[in-house]
Amino acid sequence: MEEKNQIKFALYLDGWKYDGGDKKSLREKAKEVTPTEYDIEMKESIFCPECCADLFRSPQEKDYDTNGRKAFYAHSRKYSPDCGLRVKKAEGKRFETEEQAKEAIENEELVIISGFMKKKPEAPIIDEPQEYKGKPVEDMNGVLTEVPIGRHNGETFKLPSKVTTVRGICRNFNKNIHRYFHFPDRKNAIHLQDLLTNIESLKNTDDIPKLYFGRINSSWNCGKTPQNIRQTMIDFVKNDDYVDFCLKTTDENSKEHGIDDDSKGKIILIYGKVTVSGIGLCIENVGWGEFAVLPEKYEYLLY
C-alpha cells in the first residue's frame, strides 16, 4: 500500500516544531485534518500522527493531481525518523531495548493486549445499592507479558499489558488507528489500520483470531427471548464457496452493544475466528469485549 493511502489525517498545530517539540503535547493539542479539510494556511504546520515529523499535502491547493489522483499527505524530506507510515514494514514495529518499548507505551504509541474481556465486567462495589452510572470498564491492567518485539530474532521484552475490549479501541479510534498494537499470540506490533481486515474481502475460514470490520445489512433475533441467538448479517462479496457472512451472539449481548433490528448501515468491529455457517461464513461465540459498533464519526477512517 502506498504512503498516500496510509496517513488518514495530519496533526495541525500552528507554531509547533519537530526539533525540540513535545510529541505528547502535539497529540493532545493538535487538530486532526484530513486531506479534504486542508487549507493552504496550514502549510508547514501539519505533522505525522505517528512520528510527528513534517508533512506536506500533494497537490497543495487542488483536490486532485494531474493524473486524477486524490490529494494525499506525505512526509517532508527534512526529517527521516523511523515511521511505519513512511515505509511499509512486514515485520511491524521493533525496538532496540526494553526501555524504548516501555517509553512507547507511556507515550501512548504502543499498546500490548494480553486478551479481550470474555465476560461483562461487574459494576464497582458500593456501600449503598444504587444504579451505577459511571463509564463502562473497557480496560484493565493485564500481567507483565513476554513480547517478541525486539530487534533481534527471538528477543523478547517483559512489558505491561492490558485486558481490553473492542469497544475501548473504537472509543478513541482516531487516536488508535495510527498506534502500534500487539495482539495475543502475534509475533510483532503492527499499526491498528494494518491489523484490520475487511469482511468483504474474505474468501475462506481462518483459525487465527483477527480483528475484522464490516457494514451491517440486517439483524434479527432467531428466537423470542434475549437469550436466543441474534444473527447479524454483514456485507460480503459472494464467491464460489460462500454466499454470506454473519455474526452470531445472543440478542441480549448484541443489544448491549447497540445492535438491533434497526442497525443496518452501522460499522462493526469483531475479534475472532472465521468459521463456516451453512453456506456462508461467520464469527460466533464471541466474548463480551470482542465486538463493538464503531462510532459514526470515525467511519471515514475505514471507508
C-alpha positions in Angstrom: 0.0 0.0 0.0 1.4 3.4 -1.0 2.1 6.0 1.6 -0.6 8.3 0.3 -3.2 5.8 1.5 -1.6 5.3 4.9 -1.9 8.8 6.5 -5.6 9.2 7.2 -5.2 12.7 8.7 -2.4 15.1 9.7 -1.9 16.8 13.1 -2.2 20.6 12.7 -0.8 22.8 15.3 0.5 26.3 14.4 3.8 27.2 15.9 4.8 23.6 16.9 8.3 22.4 15.6 9.6 18.9 15.2 13.0 20.0 16.5 12.6 20.1 20.3 8.9 19.8 20.2 7.0 17.7 22.8 5.2 14.9 20.8 2.7 14.2 23.6 1.7 17.8 23.7 1.3 17.9 19.9 -1.0 14.9 20.0 -3.1 16.4 22.8 -3.4 19.9 21.4 -3.4 19.4 17.6 -6.4 19.4 15.3 -6.9 16.4 13.1 -7.1 17.4 9.5 -8.0 15.1 6.6 -6.6 15.9 3.1 -10.0 17.4 2.1 -10.0 19.7 5.2 -6.6 21.0 4.5 -6.1 24.8 3.9 -3.0 26.3 2.4 -2.6 28.4 5.6 -1.7 25.2 7.3 1.4 24.7 5.2 4.5 23.9 7.4 2.3 23.3 10.4 1.0 19.8 9.7 2.6 16.7 11.2 2.6 12.9 11.0 0.2 11.3 13.6 2.8 8.6 14.3 6.4 10.0 14.1 5.3 13.8 14.3 7.7 14.8 11.5 6.6 17.4 9.0 4.1 16.5 6.3 3.0 18.2 3.1 -0.1 17.8 1.0 0.2 16.9 -2.6 -1.1 18.8 -4.5 -1.1 21.8 -2.2 -4.1 23.7 -3.4 -6.1 21.2 -5.6 -8.2 18.2 -4.6 -6.8 16.1 -7.5 -3.4 15.9 -9.2 -2.9 16.0 -13.0 -3.4 12.2 -13.1 -6.7 12.4 -11.4 -5.5 11.0 -8.0 -7.0 12.4 -4.8 -4.8 14.8 -2.8 -2.8 13.0 -0.1 -0.3 13.6 2.7 3.4 12.6 2.5 6.5 13.1 4.7 8.8 16.0 4.1 12.4 15.1 3.3 13.5 17.5 6.1 13.4 14.7 8.7 13.6 11.0 8.4 12.7 9.2 11.7 11.6 5.6 11.7 7.9 5.6 10.9 5.5 2.9 9.8 3.5 5.4 7.8 6.6 6.3 5.7 7.7 2.8 4.7 5.6 -0.3 5.0 7.3 -3.0 7.1 6.0 -6.5 7.1 7.7 -7.3 10.4 6.0 -4.4 12.1 7.5 -2.2 14.9 10.6 -3.5 16.7 12.6 -1.9 19.5 16.3 -1.7 20.4 15.7 -2.0 24.1 13.0 -2.9 26.7 13.3 0.7 27.9 12.4 2.1 24.5 9.3 -0.2 24.3 8.2 0.9 27.8 8.7 4.6 26.8 6.5 3.9 23.7 3.8 2.5 25.9 4.0 5.6 28.2 3.8 7.9 25.2 0.7 6.0 24.0 2.4 4.9 20.8 2.3 1.2 21.6 -0.4 -0.9 23.2 0.2 -4.5 24.4 -3.0 -6.5 24.6 -2.9 -9.8 26.6 -6.5 -10.5 25.9 -10.1 -9.3 25.3 -12.7 -9.5 28.0 -14.8 -12.6 27.7 -17.4 -11.6 30.3 -19.1 -8.4 31.1 -17.2 -6.6 33.8 -19.1 -6.1 37.1 -20.0 -2.7 38.3 -17.8 -1.4 41.2 -18.9 -2.4 44.7 -20.5 0.5 46.6 -21.7 0.9 50.2 -25.4 1.6 49.4 -27.1 -0.2 46.5 -27.9 2.2 43.7 -27.8 2.4 39.9 -24.2 2.5 38.5 -24.0 5.5 36.1 -20.2 5.5 35.5 -18.5 4.7 32.3 -18.3 1.0 31.3 -15.0 -0.7 32.1 -13.1 -1.1 28.9 -9.5 -1.6 30.1 -7.9 -3.5 32.9 -4.3 -3.9 33.7 -3.0 -7.2 32.5 0.0 -9.2 33.5 3.6 -8.5 32.6 3.9 -10.2 29.2 6.9 -11.5 27.3 6.5 -9.8 23.9 8.7 -10.7 20.9 9.2 -7.1 19.5 13.0 -6.8 20.0 15.3 -6.0 17.0 16.9 -9.4 17.1 15.3 -12.8 16.3 13.9 -14.5 19.4 14.4 -11.4 21.6 11.5 -10.7 23.9 10.7 -7.9 26.4 8.6 -8.1 29.5 6.1 -5.4 29.2 2.9 -4.2 30.9 -0.2 -5.3 29.1 -4.0 -4.6 29.0 -7.0 -6.7 29.0 -9.4 -4.7 26.9 -12.5 -4.6 24.7 -13.0 -3.8 21.1 -15.4 -1.1 22.2 -12.5 0.5 24.1 -10.4 0.5 20.9 -13.4 2.1 19.0 -13.9 4.8 21.5 -10.7 6.6 20.6 -10.4 5.1 17.1 -8.9 8.3 15.6 -6.1 8.1 18.1 -5.7 4.3 17.9 -5.7 3.8 14.2 -2.1 5.1 13.9 -0.8 3.4 17.1 1.0 0.1 17.2 -0.9 -2.8 18.8 0.5 -6.2 19.9 -2.4 -8.7 19.9 -2.4 -12.0 21.7 -0.1 -14.7 20.1 1.2 -12.3 17.5 4.9 -12.0 16.6 5.0 -8.3 16.2 3.4 -4.9 16.9 1.5 -3.6 13.9 -0.4 -0.4 13.1 -4.1 -0.9 14.0 -5.1 0.1 10.5 -3.0 -2.8 9.2 -4.5 -5.3 11.7 -8.0 -4.6 10.4 -9.4 -7.0 7.8 -12.4 -6.0 5.7 -15.0 -8.8 5.9 -16.0 -8.1 2.2 -12.5 -9.3 1.2 -12.7 -12.7 2.9 -12.6 -15.9 0.8 -12.4 -18.7 3.4 -12.3 -19.7 7.0 -9.4 -18.6 9.3 -8.5 -20.4 12.6 -6.3 -17.5 13.7 -8.2 -14.8 15.6 -8.1 -11.4 13.8 -9.7 -8.0 14.0 -12.4 -7.7 11.3 -14.7 -4.8 10.3 -17.7 -4.6 8.1 -21.1 -2.9 7.5 -24.3 -4.4 8.9 -27.0 -5.0 6.3 -29.6 -6.8 8.5 -30.1 -8.2 12.0 -32.8 -10.3 13.7 -33.4 -12.4 16.8 -33.7 -16.1 15.8 -36.0 -16.8 18.8 -38.3 -15.0 21.2 -36.1 -14.3 24.2 -33.0 -12.2 24.9 -31.0 -15.4 25.4 -31.7 -16.6 21.8 -29.1 -16.0 19.1 -29.3 -12.8 17.2 -28.0 -13.2 13.6 -26.4 -10.1 12.3 -25.6 -10.2 8.5 -22.6 -8.2 7.3 -21.8 -7.0 3.8 -19.9 -9.8 1.9 -18.8 -10.4 -1.6 -20.2 -13.8 -2.6 -17.7 -16.3 -4.1 -17.8 -19.9 -5.4 -17.8 -21.4 -1.9 -19.7 -19.0 0.4 -22.6 -16.6 -0.1 -22.8 -14.5 3.0 -21.3 -13.6 6.4 -22.9 -13.2 9.8 -22.1 -12.5 13.5 -23.8 -14.9 15.9 -24.2 -13.9 19.6 -27.1 -13.6 21.9 -29.8 -11.0 21.4 -29.1 -9.6 24.9 -25.4 -9.3 24.2 -26.0 -7.7 20.8 -28.4 -5.1 22.1 -26.0 -4.2 24.9 -23.5 -3.3 22.1 -26.0 -1.3 20.1 -27.1 -3.9 17.6 -30.8 -4.5 17.0 -33.4 -4.8 14.1 -32.6 -1.2 13.0 -28.8 -1.5 12.8 -28.5 -1.6 9.0 -25.6 0.6 7.9 -23.6 0.6 11.1 -20.0 -0.4 11.0 -19.0 -3.3 13.3 -15.6 -4.5 14.5 -15.2 -8.1 15.6 -12.2 -10.0 17.0 -12.4 -13.8 16.5 -12.0 -16.8 14.2 -13.9 -17.2 10.9 -15.8 -20.4 10.7 -18.5 -22.0 8.4 -22.2 -21.3 8.9 -24.3 -23.3 6.5 -23.5 -21.9 3.0 -21.8 -18.9 4.4 -19.1 -17.7 6.9 -19.5 -16.5 10.4 -17.9 -15.4 13.6 -19.6 -16.9 16.7 -19.1 -17.5 20.4 -17.6 -14.0 20.8 -16.9 -12.7 24.2 -18.5 -9.6 25.7 -15.4 -7.5 24.8 -14.7 -8.9 21.4 -17.1 -6.8 19.2 -18.4 -3.3 19.0 -20.1 -0.8 16.8 -17.8 1.9 15.5 -19.0 5.5 16.3 -20.3 7.1 13.1 -17.8 10.0 13.3 -14.9 7.6 12.7 -16.3 5.7 9.7 -14.4 7.8 7.3 -11.2 6.2 8.6 -12.3 2.9 7.2 -14.4 3.9 4.2 
